[in-house]
């Protein structure tokens, strides 16, 4: 017994000595309380929305950036006091694998680049948050999901509305059939884009109304019904063919669901619209606006107002996703959810081109 006590004492003292000396010590390793996030792409969404939101989060923080612009890198480094070793460009990005400060890579690039940088991040062993739309094709989505699964990292898609409390409430109405079965959904998302030479006017880069804004109404009818559409009819229109010769300016699409619910959807880069109206067997509910960065509000046929507020949508989304990583729990919006939208987007484009109603297999 004396020998056993001596042995245990030596082990305890030895472990303490290693920890004091700064050697790796699994016995004393603490779980991270906040995840370090690196933003890839420093355009408007990262600059004006995600970076400020990361200053408000509780479970993650801005730890690094990836940019092709030295000027932006210098400005961001000063503004957010980022370490030299956490500043990357697109060439040395893969070295992020050796950086323990960065746990998550948030891909905020044109959709045509989502697959490439998701794969690079996953292969570097980093969790991935990817902006919507997830990718250009279902095949690309599948490869992104596989890469993350193979590297045992999580993949979340930036559908912030699914984290927003008023939206969460109407999702519950549909799941619980609070007002009976859903009969008809009318939903639209669009704005007037006056730019004439931007990647959003090029479908090959992921531009056009359907890719840019159409995933809002598409995702909405899917989360409202809790179903996958079984058929689509779509039309593309433009009032500025000199600008929208390589992408759709406005897309209208009608969806049919297994329950019999129908959806009339519209999206545009040529007009402002922002509403979600759900007609049910025993009433209705609506959100207007339903996808703005703030001020989501609505009402219900029984007189209830939908007016819950949160300080910041992007902060809520990123904190929810960070907690899923920290606690190893399911993501609210995983890669599979983004892929389901792209499956329908592909059918919408085909229907618009052919002028025919198409079944979605």
C-alpha positions, 0 to 999 in steps of 0.5 A: 500500500505504501508503494502505491501511495508513493507511485500516485504521489509521483504521478501527481507531482510529475503531472503538475511539473509538466503543466508548470513547465508548459508541456502538453498535458492532456489531464489539464487541458480545458475545453474552449469556452469561445471559438476563434473565427476566421472570415474568408472574404472581406466584402460588405457582409463581412465588413458591415455585418459579420465582423461587428456581430462577432464583437457581440457574441458570447461563444465565438470571436473574430480571430483571423481573416483571409483576404487577397487585399493587403490594404484590407488586411492592414486595415482590419488588423489595426481595427480588430487588433488581430495577430500577424499569424492570423492574417492569411491570403488565398495562397497561404490559406492552407497553413491555417491548419497549424493555427490553434487560434482559429477553430472555424472558417466562415466562407463569405465569398461568391457562391462559385467559390464556396466549394473550393474554400469549404474543402480547403478549410475542412482539410485543414481540420477547421469547422466551416460556416458557409454563406448561402446559397451553399454552392452552385450544384448538388454535386458540389454540396455533396462534396462539401458535406463529405469533406467535412464528415471525412475530417470530422468537422461541422458544416453550417449554412448561414441561413440566419432567419432560421435562428430568428425568434419570430421565424422560429415561432411560425416554424412551430405553427407549421409543425404543430398545425396550430391553425390547421393544415397549410393551404397556400404560401405567398412569399417574396424577397428582392431589392433593386440593385443598380450596379451594372458590372458586378459578379451578381450579374453573372450566373457562373459566379453564383449571381442572379436573383434566384441564387442571391435572393431566391433562397430566402423564399425557397428556404422559407416555404420549406421551413414553414411547411416542413416538407420538400417540394415535389413539383415546380413551375418557374419563369424568368424575366428582366427589364434590363437585358443590357445588364442581366444578359448572363443571369436572371433579374427576376424569377417567379416560381410555384411549388407543390408539396406532398400535403397539397400545400401550394406556394407562390414565390418571387425574387428579384434584383430589380424590385423591392419586396419582402413578405411571407404570408401563410394561409391555413385551414383555420386562419393565417399568419404573416411576417413583413418584413420576413428577411431583413437584417432587423425589424422582423415582425408580423401578426396572426389571425387570432390577433397575436403580434409577432414582434420578438426582438434580438440584439443582432441576427448574425450574432445569434446565428454564430453563437448558436452554431458555436454552441453546437460545436462546443457541445457536439450537438446537431446544428440548426442548419447543417450542410444537408439543409443547404443542399436541399435548397440547391436541389430545388434551385436546379429544378427552378432553373431547368423549368424556367429554361424549358417553360415546363412544370417539372417533378422534383425527384 
